[in-house]
Amino acid sequence: MTDIQTLFRAHGSPADALPMEAYMKNQFTFLGIRAGERRKLLVKFLKENGAPTDLLGLTVALFAEEEREFQYVAIDLLSRYGKKQPSEAIEIYEKLIVTKSWWDTVDGLAGTVVSNHFKLYPELISTYNEAWINGDNIWLARTAILFQLKYKDKTDTDLLFSNCEKWLGSKEFFIQKAIGWALRQYAKVDSEAVRLFVNSHPLAPLSRREALKHIGEA
């Protein structure tokens, strides 16, 4: 069996790694494998080796690797196979959110992995949302704000607005951006509800601008 780490390291490009590292403000080391090539390599690996027998164990191991592409591969794998995981997998997802945290991995986990898991196990939402939105970790709070991005008319509007309200006073860019993004996305379903929320709450300028981007002021 080909080791997934060995496969990816064999296809790294130092020349491509430099601009990728710069884009991420030199917070992470990169192999230099762009998204399209990364996905092709993953397909090759899965064709030759089959689906991982221990998906959660593999993703934890990939998140422990230094190079950033391995965290992306972990999220790609979870996006592909995550719906087959037991409800307790949420504990692993929570650990991944707070491991090497930045918008690139957190948004992949929030918008797809956690989003799908909560659809499969909606009974988990109350417990984890409450802990994340009331805690002091901005990445868990961002996840709580964003996990309904793709829910459309299935969005729990009260939960969405409540989550946004609890972090309105945050000075964190990534929280302000998340609030605006979540509201902008829901505005595609109910623009008036979003406009009313925005006009009745003291949103940061960034959040307000993002929320109203496609519907405008009243």
Backbone as JSON, one array per atom type, in Angstrom:
{
  "sequence": "MTDIQTLFRAHGSPADALPMEAYMKNQFTFLGIRAGERRKLLVKFLKENGAPTDLLGLTVALFAEEEREFQYVAIDLLSRYGKKQPSEAIEIYEKLIVTKSWWDTVDGLAGTVVSNHFKLYPELISTYNEAWINGDNIWLARTAILFQLKYKDKTDTDLLFSNCEKWLGSKEFFIQKAIGWALRQYAKVDSEAVRLFVNSHPLAPLSRREALKHIGEA",
  "N": [[0.84, -1.2, 0.0], [0.57, 2.19, -0.85], [1.91, 4.81, 0.99], [0.16, 7.64, 2.01], [1.32, 10.04, 2.74], [3.91, 9.75, 1.71], [3.39, 9.63, -1.04], [2.36, 12.22, -1.59], [4.47, 13.89, -0.79], [6.33, 13.23, -2.67], [5.52, 14.62, -4.85], [5.82, 17.29, -4.43], [6.54, 20.79, -4.93], [9.0, 22.97, -4.55], [9.24, 25.53, -5.68], [6.6, 26.3, -6.15], [5.72, 26.21, -3.58], [6.63, 28.45, -2.17], [5.13, 30.91, -2.96], [2.64, 30.01, -2.08], [2.98, 29.73, 0.65], [3.51, 32.38, 1.27], [1.03, 33.54, 0.67], [-0.49, 32.54, 2.71], [0.49, 34.0, 4.75], [2.89, 33.09, 5.71], [2.51, 31.3, 7.79], [2.38, 28.59, 7.69], [4.05, 25.62, 6.53], [4.44, 24.57, 3.2], [4.04, 21.96, 0.75], [3.89, 22.6, -1.87], [1.87, 21.91, -3.67], [-0.71, 22.41, -5.77], [-4.3, 23.01, -5.66], [-5.81, 21.61, -7.69], [-4.0, 19.62, -8.57], [-3.59, 18.35, -6.15], [-6.07, 17.15, -5.67], [-6.18, 15.36, -7.8], [-4.07, 13.65, -7.14], [-5.07, 12.57, -4.81], [-7.29, 11.15, -5.75], [-5.93, 9.26, -7.3], [-4.53, 7.91, -5.27], [-6.71, 6.8, -3.81], [-7.84, 5.12, -5.74], [-5.85, 3.25, -6.03], [-5.49, 2.25, -3.47], [-7.9, 2.09, -2.16], [-10.69, 3.08, -0.04], [-9.94, 4.7, 3.07], [-9.42, 2.63, 5.92], [-9.5, 3.41, 8.5], [-10.68, 6.17, 8.8], [-10.98, 8.45, 10.51], [-8.77, 8.22, 12.2], [-6.73, 8.5, 10.32], [-7.17, 11.12, 9.41], [-6.63, 12.61, 11.7], [-3.92, 12.02, 11.96], [-2.97, 13.2, 9.61], [-3.49, 15.87, 10.13], [-1.58, 16.29, 11.98], [0.72, 16.46, 10.57], [3.37, 18.51, 9.25], [3.27, 19.96, 6.81], [0.97, 21.98, 5.01], [-0.74, 21.03, 3.01], [-1.47, 18.47, 3.78], [-3.4, 18.8, 5.73], [-5.41, 19.81, 4.14], [-5.91, 17.58, 2.51], [-6.9, 15.84, 4.43], [-9.36, 17.07, 5.0], [-10.54, 16.88, 2.49], [-10.87, 14.1, 2.37], [-12.61, 13.67, 4.51], [-14.8, 15.1, 3.6], [-15.55, 13.5, 1.53], [-16.08, 10.97, 2.67], [-17.28, 11.42, 5.1], [-20.01, 11.24, 5.83], [-20.47, 8.69, 6.57], [-19.63, 8.33, 9.08], [-19.7, 7.7, 12.66], [-21.8, 9.25, 15.21], [-20.17, 10.16, 17.26], [-17.96, 11.13, 16.04], [-17.94, 13.85, 15.94], [-16.46, 14.79, 18.04], [-13.85, 14.42, 17.21], [-13.84, 16.11, 15.0], [-14.15, 18.55, 16.26], [-11.68, 18.73, 17.58], [-10.02, 18.92, 15.36], [-10.76, 21.38, 14.32], [-9.59, 23.16, 16.11], [-6.95, 22.7, 15.74], [-3.97, 23.73, 14.37], [-5.24, 26.09, 13.48], [-6.81, 28.11, 11.08], [-8.42, 30.24, 8.64], [-8.6, 28.73, 6.27], [-8.63, 25.92, 6.77], [-10.56, 25.76, 8.79], [-12.9, 26.76, 7.6], [-13.37, 24.84, 5.64], [-13.89, 22.63, 7.24], [-16.1, 23.57, 8.74], [-18.07, 24.35, 6.8], [-18.57, 22.08, 5.28], [-17.8, 19.46, 6.43], [-18.57, 19.49, 9.26], [-21.05, 20.64, 8.84], [-22.41, 18.68, 7.26], [-22.34, 16.59, 9.08], [-23.92, 17.5, 11.18], [-26.34, 17.61, 9.86], [-26.83, 14.94, 9.55], [-26.89, 14.08, 12.18], [-28.8, 15.74, 13.84], [-29.45, 16.05, 16.5], [-27.16, 16.66, 17.83], [-26.61, 19.3, 17.52], [-27.55, 21.33, 19.35], [-26.07, 20.95, 21.78], [-23.31, 21.17, 20.99], [-23.25, 23.54, 19.51], [-23.98, 25.4, 21.46], [-21.81, 25.21, 23.24], [-19.69, 26.0, 21.59], [-20.38, 28.57, 20.61], [-20.57, 30.02, 22.91], [-18.11, 29.87, 24.01], [-14.57, 30.77, 24.19], [-13.02, 30.44, 21.99], [-12.23, 31.56, 18.89], [-12.36, 30.2, 16.49], [-13.99, 27.99, 16.85], [-16.31, 29.37, 17.42], [-16.64, 30.67, 14.98], [-17.15, 28.45, 13.4], [-19.63, 27.64, 14.46], [-21.2, 29.79, 13.63], [-21.05, 29.53, 10.88], [-21.81, 26.93, 10.04], [-24.32, 26.45, 8.94], [-24.35, 27.38, 6.38], [-24.97, 26.15, 3.89], [-27.55, 25.32, 4.2], [-29.8, 26.61, 3.33], [-33.26, 26.92, 2.85], [-33.67, 25.31, 4.98], [-32.43, 26.32, 7.1], [-31.97, 27.06, 10.52], [-33.27, 29.74, 11.56], [-33.55, 31.27, 13.91], [-31.45, 30.28, 15.43], [-29.27, 30.98, 13.83], [-29.38, 33.84, 13.85], [-29.18, 34.28, 16.6], [-26.64, 33.25, 17.14], [-25.08, 35.04, 15.71], [-25.67, 37.42, 17.08], [-24.44, 37.04, 19.57], [-21.78, 37.49, 19.12], [-21.47, 40.03, 18.17], [-20.04, 42.14, 19.21], [-17.42, 41.55, 18.8], [-14.02, 42.15, 17.93], [-12.58, 40.72, 16.23], [-11.44, 40.01, 13.04], [-12.05, 37.65, 11.58], [-14.34, 36.74, 12.78], [-16.14, 38.87, 12.42], [-16.24, 38.81, 9.64], [-17.33, 36.25, 9.24], [-19.9, 36.53, 10.34], [-21.05, 38.4, 8.58], [-20.88, 36.93, 6.2], [-22.45, 34.63, 6.73], [-24.96, 35.82, 7.09], [-25.3, 37.05, 4.6], [-25.48, 34.81, 2.97], [-27.84, 33.63, 3.91], [-29.58, 35.58, 3.18], [-30.22, 35.03, 0.59], [-32.3, 33.38, 0.8], [-34.16, 34.64, 2.49], [-34.33, 37.74, 2.22], [-35.49, 39.97, 3.42], [-35.69, 39.32, 6.13], [-33.02, 39.24, 6.85], [-32.23, 41.87, 6.26], [-33.8, 43.23, 8.13], [-32.7, 42.26, 10.5], [-30.07, 43.22, 10.31], [-30.5, 45.97, 10.28], [-31.47, 46.41, 12.79], [-29.57, 45.83, 14.62], [-26.33, 46.43, 16.1], [-24.12, 46.0, 14.02], [-20.7, 45.34, 13.11], [-18.96, 47.41, 10.77], [-17.78, 45.86, 8.66], [-19.18, 43.41, 8.84], [-21.81, 44.28, 8.36], [-21.57, 45.34, 5.78], [-20.89, 43.05, 4.3], [-23.14, 41.44, 4.77], [-25.2, 42.83, 3.49], [-24.46, 42.9, 0.9], [-25.6, 41.91, -1.53], [-28.21, 42.66, -1.41], [-28.63, 45.21, -0.57], [-29.23, 48.4, 1.1], [-32.15, 49.17, 3.07]],
  "CA": [[0.0, 0.0, 0.0], [1.31, 3.44, -0.91], [1.67, 5.72, 2.09], [-0.35, 8.88, 1.43], [2.31, 11.09, 2.96], [5.01, 9.54, 0.77], [2.9, 9.99, -2.36], [2.26, 13.67, -1.74], [5.79, 14.51, -0.68], [7.06, 12.97, -3.92], [5.01, 15.52, -5.89], [5.94, 18.67, -3.99], [7.28, 21.73, -5.77], [9.49, 24.09, -3.73], [8.97, 26.8, -6.35], [5.2, 26.63, -5.91], [5.49, 26.32, -2.14], [6.94, 29.8, -1.68], [3.98, 31.83, -3.02], [1.54, 29.48, -1.27], [3.3, 30.09, 2.03], [3.34, 33.82, 1.4], [-0.41, 33.81, 0.66], [-0.98, 32.2, 4.05], [1.24, 34.84, 5.67], [4.03, 32.3, 6.21], [2.16, 30.62, 9.03], [2.46, 27.16, 7.48], [4.94, 25.1, 5.5], [3.72, 23.92, 2.1], [4.76, 21.1, -0.19], [3.84, 23.23, -3.18], [0.93, 21.16, -4.52], [-1.91, 23.22, -5.93], [-5.55, 22.31, -5.36], [-6.17, 20.65, -8.74], [-3.07, 18.49, -8.5], [-3.85, 17.66, -4.89], [-7.25, 16.31, -5.84], [-5.81, 14.27, -8.7], [-3.24, 12.72, -6.38], [-5.93, 11.86, -3.87], [-8.05, 10.17, -6.55], [-4.96, 8.21, -7.62], [-4.3, 7.14, -4.04], [-7.91, 6.03, -3.47], [-8.0, 4.06, -6.74], [-4.83, 2.22, -5.81], [-5.49, 1.74, -2.1], [-9.24, 2.01, -1.61], [-11.04, 4.03, 1.01], [-9.23, 4.44, 4.34], [-10.13, 1.76, 6.86], [-9.64, 4.2, 9.72], [-10.7, 7.54, 8.28], [-10.76, 9.45, 11.55], [-7.38, 8.1, 12.62], [-5.9, 9.05, 9.27], [-7.29, 12.57, 9.36], [-5.89, 13.14, 12.85], [-2.5, 11.91, 11.61], [-2.68, 14.19, 8.57], [-3.47, 17.18, 10.76], [-0.34, 16.39, 12.76], [1.83, 16.69, 9.65], [3.78, 19.92, 9.19], [2.89, 20.62, 5.55], [-0.44, 22.36, 5.02], [-1.54, 20.22, 2.08], [-2.0, 17.29, 4.45], [-4.67, 19.17, 6.36], [-6.4, 19.89, 3.06], [-6.24, 16.2, 2.12], [-7.76, 15.31, 5.49], [-10.7, 17.63, 4.81], [-11.06, 16.25, 1.27], [-11.29, 12.75, 2.72], [-13.8, 13.78, 5.35], [-15.9, 15.55, 2.74], [-15.94, 12.37, 0.68], [-16.54, 9.81, 3.43], [-17.73, 11.8, 6.43], [-21.4, 10.88, 6.14], [-20.52, 7.32, 7.06], [-19.0, 8.29, 10.39], [-20.63, 7.68, 13.81], [-22.08, 10.57, 15.78], [-19.06, 10.57, 18.12], [-16.91, 11.76, 15.23], [-17.96, 15.29, 16.18], [-15.38, 15.1, 18.98], [-12.65, 14.52, 16.39], [-13.97, 17.32, 14.19], [-13.89, 19.67, 17.16], [-10.23, 18.79, 17.78], [-9.39, 19.38, 14.12], [-11.03, 22.82, 14.19], [-8.67, 23.93, 16.95], [-5.59, 22.28, 15.43], [-3.39, 24.54, 13.27], [-6.44, 26.8, 13.03], [-6.84, 29.31, 10.23], [-9.67, 30.22, 7.89], [-8.63, 27.76, 5.17], [-9.09, 24.61, 7.26], [-11.79, 25.9, 9.58], [-14.06, 26.92, 6.72], [-13.63, 23.54, 5.03], [-14.52, 21.78, 8.25], [-17.41, 24.12, 9.12], [-19.05, 24.41, 5.72], [-18.85, 20.79, 4.68], [-17.7, 18.31, 7.33], [-19.47, 19.68, 10.4], [-22.38, 20.88, 8.28], [-23.0, 17.4, 6.9], [-22.49, 15.76, 10.28], [-25.09, 17.99, 11.92], [-27.53, 17.19, 9.12], [-27.02, 13.51, 9.83], [-27.16, 13.93, 13.61], [-29.25, 17.07, 14.31], [-29.53, 16.09, 17.96], [-25.89, 17.15, 18.36], [-26.44, 20.73, 17.28], [-27.77, 22.15, 20.53], [-24.96, 20.83, 22.72], [-22.04, 21.67, 20.47], [-23.4, 24.95, 19.16], [-23.97, 26.18, 22.7], [-20.44, 25.24, 23.76], [-18.81, 26.73, 20.68], [-20.74, 29.98, 20.48], [-20.4, 30.66, 24.22], [-16.74, 29.73, 24.44], [-13.68, 31.87, 23.85], [-12.21, 30.09, 20.83], [-12.88, 32.22, 17.75], [-12.55, 29.27, 15.37], [-15.2, 27.22, 17.16], [-17.42, 30.31, 17.25], [-16.81, 30.84, 13.53], [-17.8, 27.24, 12.92], [-21.04, 27.71, 14.84], [-21.86, 30.8, 12.8], [-21.01, 29.17, 9.46], [-22.14, 25.55, 9.64], [-25.59, 26.4, 8.22], [-24.21, 28.11, 5.12], [-25.6, 25.45, 2.77], [-28.85, 24.78, 4.62], [-30.84, 27.3, 2.57], [-34.53, 27.09, 3.55], [-33.66, 24.45, 6.17], [-31.68, 27.04, 8.13], [-32.62, 27.43, 11.78], [-33.06, 31.18, 11.54], [-33.36, 31.75, 15.27], [-30.09, 29.91, 15.83], [-28.35, 31.81, 13.05], [-29.39, 35.22, 14.36], [-28.69, 34.24, 17.97], [-25.19, 33.07, 17.08], [-24.49, 36.32, 15.27], [-25.85, 38.4, 18.15], [-23.52, 36.81, 20.68], [-20.42, 37.92, 18.79], [-21.52, 41.32, 17.49], [-19.05, 43.06, 19.75], [-16.06, 41.06, 18.57], [-13.12, 42.92, 17.07], [-11.86, 39.75, 15.39], [-11.78, 40.07, 11.62], [-12.63, 36.4, 11.1], [-15.7, 36.65, 13.31], [-16.94, 39.87, 11.7], [-16.42, 38.3, 8.28], [-18.24, 35.11, 9.3], [-21.25, 37.04, 10.55], [-21.52, 38.96, 7.31], [-20.99, 35.84, 5.21], [-23.61, 33.81, 7.07], [-26.17, 36.6, 6.82], [-25.41, 37.21, 3.14], [-25.93, 33.54, 2.4], [-29.26, 33.42, 4.23], [-30.36, 36.59, 2.45], [-30.68, 34.42, -0.66], [-33.56, 32.71, 1.15], [-35.1, 35.62, 3.07], [-33.59, 38.99, 2.26], [-36.12, 40.91, 4.34], [-35.32, 38.94, 7.5], [-31.63, 39.65, 7.04], [-32.21, 43.33, 6.29], [-34.36, 43.64, 9.41], [-31.71, 41.96, 11.54], [-28.94, 44.14, 10.16], [-30.91, 47.34, 10.62], [-31.88, 46.5, 14.19], [-28.45, 45.42, 15.47], [-25.1, 47.21, 15.86], [-23.1, 45.19, 13.37], [-19.46, 45.98, 12.68], [-19.08, 47.83, 9.36], [-17.46, 44.75, 7.78], [-20.3, 42.46, 8.87], [-22.95, 44.91, 7.7], [-21.28, 45.43, 4.34], [-20.97, 41.71, 3.73], [-24.52, 40.95, 4.87], [-26.08, 43.55, 2.56], [-23.75, 43.03, -0.37], [-26.42, 41.61, -2.7], [-29.61, 43.09, -1.25], [-28.62, 46.65, -0.4], [-29.91, 49.02, 2.25], [-33.61, 49.28, 2.96]],
  "C": [[0.87, 1.25, 0.0], [0.92, 4.33, 0.27], [1.26, 7.07, 1.51], [0.63, 10.04, 1.62], [3.46, 10.99, 1.97], [4.61, 9.98, -0.63], [2.9, 11.5, -2.55], [3.63, 14.35, -1.66], [6.6, 14.32, -1.96], [6.65, 13.94, -5.03], [5.08, 17.0, -5.47], [6.77, 19.51, -4.94], [7.72, 22.92, -4.92], [9.19, 25.45, -4.35], [7.53, 27.25, -6.13], [4.91, 26.84, -4.43], [5.66, 27.75, -1.64], [5.76, 30.77, -1.79], [2.78, 31.33, -2.21], [1.75, 29.82, 0.2], [3.1, 31.59, 2.26], [1.87, 34.2, 1.47], [-1.02, 33.55, 2.03], [-0.16, 32.9, 5.12], [2.35, 34.08, 6.4], [3.76, 31.66, 7.57], [2.38, 29.11, 8.93], [3.48, 26.82, 6.41], [4.1, 24.39, 4.45], [4.63, 23.0, 1.3], [4.87, 21.77, -1.55], [3.0, 22.45, -4.16], [-0.36, 21.95, -4.59], [-3.17, 22.36, -5.84], [-5.9, 21.26, -6.41], [-5.3, 19.41, -8.71], [-3.3, 17.68, -7.24], [-5.04, 16.7, -5.03], [-6.97, 15.12, -6.76], [-4.98, 13.21, -7.97], [-4.1, 11.92, -5.4], [-6.77, 10.81, -4.59], [-7.16, 8.99, -6.9], [-4.73, 7.31, -6.41], [-5.49, 6.25, -3.72], [-8.15, 4.9, -4.46], [-7.05, 2.91, -6.46], [-4.95, 1.54, -4.45], [-6.88, 1.55, -1.5], [-9.47, 3.04, -0.53], [-10.29, 3.71, 2.29], [-10.07, 3.57, 5.27], [-10.35, 2.46, 8.2], [-9.58, 5.68, 9.33], [-10.36, 8.57, 9.35], [-9.32, 9.41, 12.06], [-6.44, 8.71, 11.61], [-5.98, 10.57, 9.25], [-6.57, 13.23, 10.54], [-4.39, 13.11, 12.55], [-2.11, 12.95, 10.57], [-2.64, 15.61, 9.16], [-2.21, 17.38, 11.6], [0.87, 16.65, 11.88], [2.12, 18.19, 9.52], [3.24, 20.62, 7.95], [1.38, 20.8, 5.45], [-1.29, 21.5, 4.1], [-2.15, 19.01, 2.77], [-3.29, 17.6, 5.2], [-5.78, 19.3, 5.3], [-6.84, 18.5, 2.61], [-7.17, 15.58, 3.16], [-9.2, 15.79, 5.31], [-11.34, 17.07, 3.55], [-11.6, 14.85, 1.57], [-12.57, 12.77, 3.57], [-15.02, 14.22, 4.55], [-16.45, 14.4, 1.91], [-16.61, 11.25, 1.49], [-17.19, 10.14, 4.77], [-19.13, 11.36, 6.8], [-21.53, 9.46, 6.68], [-19.97, 7.2, 8.48], [-20.04, 8.3, 11.52], [-20.78, 9.07, 14.41], [-20.91, 11.08, 16.61], [-17.93, 11.22, 17.35], [-16.87, 13.26, 15.44], [-16.84, 15.69, 17.13], [-14.05, 15.24, 18.24], [-12.69, 15.81, 15.58], [-13.68, 18.56, 15.04], [-12.38, 19.84, 17.39], [-9.53, 19.32, 16.53], [-9.59, 20.89, 13.93], [-10.01, 23.65, 14.95], [-7.21, 23.5, 16.76], [-5.08, 23.05, 14.22], [-4.47, 25.44, 12.65], [-6.13, 28.02, 12.18], [-8.06, 29.17, 9.35], [-9.73, 29.1, 6.86], [-9.1, 26.38, 5.61], [-10.41, 24.71, 8.0], [-13.02, 26.01, 8.68], [-14.39, 25.62, 6.0], [-14.32, 22.59, 5.99], [-15.93, 22.26, 8.58], [-18.45, 23.95, 8.02], [-19.4, 23.09, 5.08], [-18.9, 19.66, 5.71], [-18.67, 18.42, 8.5], [-20.9, 19.89, 9.92], [-23.09, 19.58, 7.95], [-23.26, 16.52, 8.12], [-23.71, 16.2, 11.09], [-26.39, 17.68, 11.18], [-27.86, 15.75, 9.43], [-27.43, 13.27, 11.28], [-27.62, 15.27, 14.2], [-29.35, 17.18, 15.82], [-28.24, 16.61, 18.6], [-25.79, 18.67, 18.34], [-26.53, 21.55, 18.55], [-26.57, 22.14, 21.46], [-23.69, 21.49, 22.22], [-22.13, 23.14, 20.07], [-23.32, 25.82, 20.4], [-22.55, 26.31, 23.25], [-19.55, 26.12, 22.9], [-19.11, 28.22, 20.66], [-20.55, 30.74, 21.79], [-18.98, 30.54, 24.75], [-15.89, 30.91, 24.01], [-12.76, 31.55, 22.68], [-12.89, 30.64, 19.57], [-13.16, 31.26, 16.61], [-13.75, 28.36, 15.61], [-16.43, 28.11, 17.0], [-17.69, 30.53, 15.77], [-17.51, 29.63, 12.93], [-19.29, 27.24, 13.24], [-21.82, 28.68, 13.96], [-22.01, 30.31, 11.35], [-21.58, 27.8, 9.09], [-23.46, 25.44, 8.86], [-25.52, 27.06, 6.83], [-24.98, 27.48, 3.96], [-27.0, 24.92, 3.09], [-30.02, 25.44, 3.9], [-32.13, 27.43, 3.38], [-34.66, 26.16, 4.76], [-32.91, 25.11, 7.32], [-32.54, 27.3, 9.36], [-32.32, 28.92, 11.96], [-32.81, 31.75, 12.93], [-31.94, 31.46, 15.75], [-29.06, 30.77, 15.11], [-28.26, 33.21, 13.64], [-28.84, 35.27, 15.79], [-27.17, 34.1, 18.0], [-24.5, 34.37, 16.68], [-24.55, 37.35, 16.39], [-24.78, 38.26, 19.23], [-22.1, 37.29, 20.4], [-20.39, 39.27, 18.07], [-20.45, 42.28, 17.96], [-17.62, 42.65, 19.49], [-15.29, 41.97, 17.62], [-12.37, 42.02, 16.11], [-12.36, 39.81, 13.94], [-12.53, 38.82, 11.18], [-14.03, 36.14, 11.66], [-16.61, 37.64, 12.58], [-17.24, 39.4, 10.28], [-17.42, 37.16, 8.26], [-19.68, 35.55, 9.48], [-21.82, 37.59, 9.25], [-21.77, 37.89, 6.26], [-22.24, 35.0, 5.47], [-24.91, 34.54, 6.76], [-26.38, 36.79, 5.32], [-25.94, 35.95, 2.49], [-27.42, 33.32, 2.68], [-30.14, 34.44, 3.52], [-30.85, 36.07, 1.11], [-32.01, 33.71, -0.44], [-34.59, 33.73, 1.61], [-34.36, 36.94, 3.25], [-34.17, 39.98, 3.27], [-35.76, 40.6, 5.79], [-33.9, 39.39, 7.81], [-31.54, 41.17, 7.13], [-32.74, 43.85, 7.63], [-33.37, 43.4, 10.54], [-30.57, 42.97, 11.5], [-29.31, 45.54, 10.63], [-31.31, 47.51, 12.08], [-30.77, 46.07, 15.16], [-27.19, 46.2, 15.1], [-23.98, 46.35, 15.27], [-21.84, 46.0, 13.1], [-19.61, 46.35, 11.21], [-18.8, 46.7, 8.38], [-18.62, 43.76, 7.7], [-21.51, 43.03, 8.11], [-22.75, 44.95, 6.18], [-21.42, 44.07, 3.66], [-22.41, 41.21, 3.7], [-25.42, 41.56, 3.79], [-25.53, 43.6, 1.14], [-24.66, 42.84, -1.58], [-27.88, 42.07, -2.55], [-29.71, 44.58, -0.99], [-29.34, 47.13, 0.85], [-31.4, 49.09, 2.0], [-33.98, 50.64, 2.39]]
}
